[in-house]
Amino acid sequence: MHRNLVSVAFKQKVLQVSNAISQQRLQEQAAGPQHILALLSGQAIRPFFVMEVSRDKIVEDVARVLRSAEAAALHLPLKVKFTGEDGQDEGGVRREFFQVLIRNLFDESYGMFTHDPDSHATWFSSNALETEDTDELFKVCGTVIGLAVYNNEHGIEIHFPLAMFKKLKGEELGLADLQDIKPKVWMSLEQLLSWQPSTDNPNQEFEDTFCLTFSACYDYFGENRTVDLKPGGSEIPVTFDTRREYVSLYCRWQLEGANERQFQLLAQGFEKVVDSALWSFLTAEEAHLMVCSEPTLVASELRRLAHYEGFDANEPYIQDFWKILESFDTARLKKLPG
């Protein structure tokens, strides 16, 4: 059957089952004789990839754990413990871990990613430092996304555009992808393509109007830098006849050339965890939908996970509270204070 004839929901379910089976098999292999003895004594001991992190240093702690972790350990089921907090990780702690970590790791304060104010997309920063520590953090970013996929934590609310998943899939990017990342830049390039001359010398008119060369400028910590889009580009004017070539080269630089080093580091981290053939079976659009879509909030699930301090879950006003929430749709539930 052609992969496009299979629904996204079905593919997601198959990927979840495949991940679970893979984790169980690796648990049994990792446990060895200890697991056999435990079974004979009526116990069930299965190894996990355990992360203990503090909330206030979550990025540093995760980077430290991943730096020393063996590749095989990353394929065990993930369990998370927040330092100084009680409670077993039955899935809820792990999901909260991803939410808190991603909120911090992809924050602009680290100088690795930017968030476009118009599209709200997260993309690589041109100001990212090329240091050993920063390189390590880009790999951590990829590994964290991979761990979320492998542990079936979909809908982690990271605002990567579709272009990120096209790059992970090795698919070609184009001008349409730039619209999701930098809509104002995309609009400017579209206007160049749609511009029409008013004289009988369109090349000279275009050159005089826009004063462009085959180069791109960007700010690097207050320093204005220029990069040629092709050999000698800063000395070659863009004309009406060559404007499409310019747009193509500029778009490629924005989507690939300006961030290829950072992307390759992120991809290395991602591929340490996600190597399933089923992942390859997904299209970029489906992968984007699975990983980045917001999770559906269900009041009954919130009720099941609720903890009460100083209240009784059976009190009539608590029961009435949940009845009201169960009448809310997802949009209204999201407005509730966290």
C-alpha positions in Angstrom: 0.0 0.0 0.0 1.3 3.5 -0.8 2.3 5.4 2.3 0.1 8.4 1.4 -3.0 6.2 1.5 -2.4 5.4 5.2 -3.9 7.8 7.7 -1.6 9.9 10.0 -3.4 8.5 13.1 -2.7 4.9 12.0 1.0 5.6 11.3 1.3 7.3 14.7 -0.2 4.3 16.4 2.1 1.9 14.6 5.1 4.1 15.5 4.0 4.1 19.1 3.6 0.3 19.2 6.9 -0.2 17.4 8.7 2.1 19.9 7.1 0.2 22.9 8.1 -3.2 21.5 11.7 -2.0 20.8 12.0 -0.6 24.4 10.7 -3.9 25.9 13.1 -6.0 23.9 16.0 -3.8 24.9 15.0 -3.9 28.5 15.1 -7.7 28.4 18.5 -7.7 26.7 19.9 -5.1 29.2 18.6 -6.9 32.3 20.2 -10.3 31.5 20.6 -12.8 34.5 19.4 -10.2 37.0 16.1 -10.1 35.2 15.8 -13.9 35.1 16.5 -14.2 38.9 14.0 -11.5 39.6 11.3 -13.3 37.6 12.0 -16.5 39.5 11.5 -14.7 42.8 8.2 -13.2 41.6 9.6 -9.7 40.9 9.7 -7.8 37.6 12.8 -5.7 37.2 13.3 -3.8 34.0 16.0 -1.2 33.3 15.1 2.3 32.3 17.0 5.3 31.1 16.7 7.4 34.2 17.2 11.2 34.3 17.2 13.0 37.6 17.2 16.8 37.0 16.6 19.9 39.0 14.0 22.4 37.7 16.2 25.4 38.0 19.2 23.8 36.2 17.3 21.5 33.8 19.3 22.3 30.7 22.6 21.9 32.4 21.5 18.7 34.0 20.2 17.2 30.8 23.3 18.1 28.9 25.4 16.5 31.6 23.4 13.2 31.6 23.3 13.0 27.8 27.0 13.7 27.5 27.8 10.6 29.6 25.0 8.3 28.4 25.8 5.3 26.1 23.9 5.2 22.8 22.1 2.0 23.8 20.8 3.5 27.0 18.9 6.2 25.0 16.7 3.4 23.5 15.5 2.2 26.9 12.2 3.7 28.2 12.8 7.1 29.8 11.9 7.8 33.4 12.3 11.2 34.9 12.7 12.4 38.5 12.8 16.0 39.6 15.4 16.5 42.3 13.7 17.0 45.7 10.3 16.0 44.5 8.4 12.8 45.5 6.3 10.7 43.1 6.8 8.0 40.6 7.0 8.8 36.9 4.0 7.1 35.4 4.1 9.3 32.3 2.9 12.7 33.7 6.3 13.6 35.1 8.0 12.8 31.9 5.6 14.9 29.8 6.1 17.8 32.2 9.9 17.3 32.0 9.7 17.7 28.2 7.6 20.8 28.4 9.8 22.5 31.0 13.0 21.4 29.2 11.9 22.6 25.7 10.6 25.9 27.1 14.1 26.5 28.5 16.3 24.9 25.9 14.9 26.7 23.0 14.6 30.1 24.7 16.3 32.9 22.9 18.4 33.6 26.0 20.7 30.8 24.8 21.3 32.5 21.5 20.8 29.4 19.5 17.3 29.9 18.2 15.0 32.8 17.3 11.2 33.1 17.4 9.7 35.1 14.6 7.2 37.6 16.0 4.9 37.1 13.0 4.9 33.4 12.4 5.9 32.4 15.9 8.2 29.8 14.4 11.4 28.7 16.0 14.5 28.7 13.8 18.2 28.8 14.0 19.8 32.0 15.0 22.5 33.6 12.8 24.1 34.8 16.1 24.7 31.3 17.5 28.3 31.0 18.8 30.5 28.4 17.2 31.9 27.0 20.5 32.2 23.5 21.8 29.6 24.2 24.5 27.1 25.6 21.9 27.8 22.7 19.5 27.0 20.3 22.3 23.7 22.0 23.1 22.6 21.8 19.5 23.2 18.0 19.7 21.2 18.0 23.0 18.3 19.7 21.2 18.2 17.0 18.6 18.5 14.2 21.2 15.7 15.7 23.3 13.4 15.8 20.2 14.4 12.3 19.4 13.7 11.1 23.0 10.2 12.7 22.8 9.5 10.9 19.6 10.9 7.6 20.8 9.0 7.7 24.1 5.8 8.6 22.3 5.6 12.1 23.7 4.0 13.7 20.7 2.5 17.2 20.6 5.3 18.7 22.6 4.5 22.2 21.5 7.8 23.1 20.0 7.2 25.6 17.2 9.5 24.2 14.5 8.2 24.9 11.0 7.6 22.2 8.4 11.0 23.1 6.9 12.8 21.5 9.9 11.3 18.1 9.2 11.9 18.5 5.5 15.6 19.0 6.3 15.5 15.9 8.6 14.0 13.9 5.8 16.5 15.3 3.2 13.7 16.9 1.2 14.3 20.0 -0.9 13.3 23.4 0.5 11.9 26.3 -1.5 10.5 29.8 -1.3 7.2 28.6 0.2 9.0 27.2 3.2 10.5 30.7 4.0 6.9 32.0 4.5 6.6 29.9 7.6 9.9 31.0 9.0 10.4 34.6 8.1 7.1 35.9 6.5 8.4 39.4 6.0 11.5 38.3 4.1 9.3 35.9 2.1 6.9 38.8 1.2 9.9 41.0 0.1 11.1 38.3 -2.2 7.7 37.7 -3.6 7.5 41.5 -4.4 10.7 41.3 -6.3 9.3 38.5 -8.4 6.1 40.3 -9.1 7.6 43.7 -9.8 6.9 45.1 -13.3 9.0 47.7 -15.1 7.6 51.0 -16.4 10.4 51.7 -19.0 11.9 50.0 -22.0 15.1 49.2 -20.1 13.8 46.9 -17.3 17.2 45.6 -16.2 18.6 49.1 -15.5 15.3 50.2 -13.9 15.3 47.2 -11.6 18.9 47.8 -10.7 18.3 51.5 -9.9 15.2 50.7 -7.9 16.4 48.0 -5.7 20.2 48.4 -5.7 20.8 44.7 -4.9 23.8 42.5 -5.5 24.1 38.7 -5.2 25.0 38.9 -1.6 23.2 38.8 1.8 23.8 40.9 4.9 23.1 39.9 8.5 23.8 41.2 11.9 26.3 39.3 14.1 26.3 40.8 17.6 26.1 44.3 16.3 28.6 43.7 13.4 27.2 43.9 9.9 28.4 40.9 7.9 28.1 40.2 4.2 28.2 36.8 2.5 28.3 36.2 -1.3 25.4 34.1 -2.7 27.7 33.0 -5.5 31.3 33.6 -6.3 32.0 37.4 -6.5 28.3 38.0 -5.8 28.8 41.3 -3.9 30.1 42.8 -7.1 27.3 41.4 -9.4 24.2 43.6 -9.6 20.8 41.9 -9.6 18.8 42.8 -12.7 15.2 42.2 -13.9 16.4 39.2 -15.9 18.4 37.7 -13.0 16.0 38.4 -10.1 14.7 34.8 -10.1 18.2 33.5 -9.7 18.8 35.9 -6.8 15.6 34.9 -5.0 16.5 31.2 -5.4 20.0 31.7 -4.0 18.9 34.1 -1.2 16.1 31.7 -0.2 18.6 28.7 -0.2 21.0 30.8 2.0 18.3 31.6 4.5 17.0 28.0 4.8 20.3 26.1 4.4 23.5 28.0 4.1 23.1 30.3 7.1 22.4 27.4 9.5 23.7 24.2 7.9 26.3 23.7 10.6 23.8 24.1 13.4 21.3 21.8 11.7 23.8 19.0 11.1 24.6 19.1 14.9 20.9 18.9 15.8 20.4 16.1 13.2 23.3 14.1 14.8 21.6 14.2 18.2 18.2 13.3 16.7 19.5 10.3 14.8 21.2 8.9 17.9 17.7 8.1 19.2 15.4 7.9 16.2 16.6 5.3 13.7 13.3 3.4 13.1 12.3 2.5 9.5 8.8 3.5 10.5 10.0 7.1 11.1 11.3 7.1 7.5 7.8 5.9 6.4 6.4 9.2 7.6 6.2 12.2 5.3 7.7 15.5 6.6 4.2 16.9 7.0 3.1 13.9 9.1 6.2 14.1 11.3 5.7 17.8 11.8 2.0 17.2 12.8 3.0 14.4 15.2 5.8 16.2 17.0 4.7 19.8 17.0 0.9 19.8 17.1 -0.6 20.9 20.4 -1.9 18.0 22.5 -5.7 17.7 22.9 -6.8 18.5 26.5 -9.4 16.2 27.9 -11.1 17.2 31.2 -11.5 13.5 32.3 -7.8 13.0 32.0 -7.0 16.2 33.9 -9.4 14.9 36.6 -7.6 11.5 36.8 -4.2 13.2 37.3 -5.4 15.8 39.8 -4.0 16.0 43.3 -5.9 17.6 46.1 -4.3 19.4 49.1 -6.7 20.3 51.8 -9.7 19.2 49.7 -11.7 16.0 49.3 -12.3 14.8 45.7 -15.8 13.6 46.7 -17.0 17.0 48.0 -20.1 18.2 46.0 -18.4 21.5 44.9 -15.4 19.5 43.6 -17.7 17.2 41.6 -19.5 20.3 40.3 -16.2 21.9 39.3 -15.3 18.9 37.1 -18.7 18.7 35.6 -18.2 22.3 34.4 -14.8 21.6 33.0 -16.0 18.5 31.2 -18.4 20.8 29.2 -15.4 22.9 28.0 -13.8 22.4 24.6 -10.0 22.3 24.2 -9.8 26.1 23.5 -11.4 27.0 26.8 -9.4 24.4 28.7 -6.2 25.9 27.5 -7.2 29.2 29.1 -7.2 27.7 32.5 -4.3 28.9 34.8 -1.5 26.4 35.0 
